[in-house]
Amino acid sequence: IAMITEDPTDERSYGAAWFTLEQRLGLPFTAIRIEQLLQADLTRYDVIVMPDGNAAAYQSTLGERGIARLKRWADDGGTLVLIKGAAAFATRKGVEWTTAALKRTERPVQLFFDEKPDEKAPTREVDLPRVPGAILRVKVDPQHWLGFGLGGETSGKITSNYAFEPSRAGRIVSAYPATDTLKLAGFMWPESAPALARTPYAWVERSGSGQMIFFADDPNFRAAQLSTLQLFFNAVVVGPSFVR
């Protein structure tokens, strides 16, 4: 197992995955910086974990060379695990490792002198409002290896503005249910629930002889989110047994 560290990863996501792997699961791993990844012998690794991080920064830091190198490694039989911002990075133009896409919303353009938005005003695409912290119901397919050890559902801690249009080529293993059964606890804006409803939480896409496993949010949140730890364990430990 290798895990990308330092820029552009979020230190909280990296730290949570570090604690999960070493302290909870007893699994040693190699921390690898981007500049090392560009030179390292990647055939030493079965799994590379990309923690949450800024999607644009991932693309600029890896560059075309790094993006091509990771894709080639996956095509040759590797398992790449992408968490939250790393999953969003995979949707970007010039990367396109997944057929999933980030959902966005439209908002009327409001000028500084408008007391309220004009319904006839032009609109622009903006990111979805961020969920500041909610525990949401997550449906799981227990027949797929990524869902092994879980029943038909679990719960996930959500703190982001990411919602993904379902992948056309991948296998969706875990997803949020309909709006009326989505929230279990916490706070979310009214428009967040319909945006997240029936969108994937975790999915798997083939990449040549290997695969990429995507998480819409962090399954290791603060190293305390035990309800989704099994999904991460399956991705890292069970997943490599299911490459071609």
N, C-alpha and C positions, 0 to 999 in steps of 0.2 A: 504494500500500500504506500502510495506517495500522496502528499497533500500540498497544494500550492500555499505559500505563506508570504507575508509582507505585502507591499503594494502589488496589485490593487485589491487584495482581499480585505474584508472587514475583520478587524482583530477580534471582535466579539464572536463572530461566526467561526473563525478559525479556532479560537480558544475553546468554544463549546464543542466543536468536533474533536479537538485534541483531547479534552477531558473525557468525552464519550468513548473514544477509541482506547486510550491508555488506561484510564481509571475504571470506567464502567465495564468495558469489554476485554481489557487486558491484551489489546492488540498493538504492538509497536508499529510505527510508521516512519517514513522519511519525509521531513519537511523540506520543501524544495522551492527556491525562489525562481522567478520567471527567467532571470539571466542564466541560472543553472539549468533550468528545463530546456533551454535552447541548445545546450551542449551535452546534457547527460545522456547516458545509455538508457533509454526508456524501456528497453526490452527486459530490464530487471523487475518491472512492475506489472502486476495484473490489474491494478486499480489506481486511478488518479482522481483525487477528490478536489473539486474547485469550490471552495466555500463562497458564501455570499460576498458580493463586492459590487462596485459600480460597473454597470454593463459597458459603458463607453470606455472606461479606464481599462477594463479587461482587454477590449479590442485594441486600444492604442498601445498598451504595454506589451501584449503578445506580438502584435504586428502580423503582417501576412505570413512571415516565416514561422512564427510560433503557432498560429492558427493552423497552418498546413501541417506542421509537425505533429500536433496533437490529433488532428483528423487522421493522418496516416497511421499513427500508433493505434487509434481505435479501429480503423479499417483492418489492421493486421491482427486483431483479436483482443484488444484492450477494452476495459470497462471504465468509462468516464462518468463520474458522478457530479452533476452540476446543481448547485443549491441557489435558489432564489435569484439574486442578481446575476449569477453565472448562467442560470437558465435563460434569463432575459438577454444576456450577451449572445447566447446561441441563436436568438431570433433575429439579430441585427443584420442589415444588409452588408454583404461581404463576409459573413460567417455562415448563417443559414444552415446550422447543423440539425435543426428541427423544423418540421412543418407546422408546429404550433406558432402562434403569433400573440403578441401583447395586445390586450384590449385597450382601447382609448375611448374617450367620450367627446361630445361636442358641446361647446359653451358659446353663447352669444358674445360678441365683442362689445364690451361696455366702455364707453368713453368717460373721461374724468368728470364731465358735467352731468352724466346721466344719474338720476336718482335710483332708477331701477332699469334692468336690461330691457331693451326694445325687442319685442318678439319678432320684428321684421329685420332686425340687424343681422349682418352676416355672422356666421359662426366660425370657430376655429377648433381644431383637434387639440385636446389637452389630456394629460395623464389622469387616471382615475383618482378620486380622493383617497388618501392614505387611511388604512384601518389602523388606528393608534394602539389597539390592543384588544383582541377578542379571542375567545375560545370557540371555534366553529366545529360543527359536526363534519366528519370526513368519512365518506363511504369507501370501502376497501373490497377488492376482489380477492377472496381468500384462496381461489383456485390458481392464481398466478403466483410464481415463486416470490415476487416482490411483496406479496401480501401474506406469505406463510407466517403462521403464528398469531395472526389476528383474526377476529371474527369479521362480520360484515361491515363493521364501522368502528371508528375510533374518534379522537378529537385532536385538533391541532391549534397551537397558539399562532395567531396571524398578526403581524405588524408590518404591513407594506401596502403599496398601491398597485401591486401586480395581480392581474387576472389574465389568464391565457386562453385564447381561442383554442379549442381542442385540436390536437395533432391529427393530420389526415393519414399519416403513414405509421404512426406509433401505436403502441398498445397502452391505453389508459387504464391504470391499475387502481388508482385512488382519485376520488373526485368529490367536490362539494355537492350536497343535495339541493333540492329546490329551496326557494327563498323562505318559505314558511317554516321549514325545519332546520334552517342553517345555523342560527346563532344559539350557542349554549350559555355563554356568559360574556361579560365585558361590554365594550362600547364600539360601535361602528356607525358611520354616517348612513342615513336612509338610502342613499343611492349606491352604497357599497354592496349591499346584499343582492340586489338583482344583477349587478355586474359580476359577482363571484359565483352565483348560483349555477350549478351544472357545468362548472369549468374544472379542469384537471388539477389535482394536487400533486400527483406523481404519475409519470408515464415513462415508457421505455421505447427507444427507437433503435433499430438495427443500423449499424454503420460498417459496411463491408462484412468482415468476419467477426467484428466486435459489436459493441453496443454503447449507447449513451442513456443514462438514467437521469431524469429531470425532476426537481422538486420545486414547486411554485413558491413555497415558503420554507423556512429553516426547520427541519425535523429535530434538530438538536438545540432548539432555542434555550439559551442560558444554561445548557447542559442539564436542564431540569424537566424538559418536556418528554417524559417517559412514554407517553401514549404513542408517539410517532418514532421512538427510538428503534422499534422493531423494523420499520421500513428502511431506516438508514443501515441497520445491521444487515438486512437482507441484500441491500444494494451493494455493500462493500464485501461481504463474506460469501453470500450465496450466488450473487450475480455472475462472478467469473466462471462458474460451472455451467452457465447457460449460453456462453458464446459459441459460435459455430466452430 
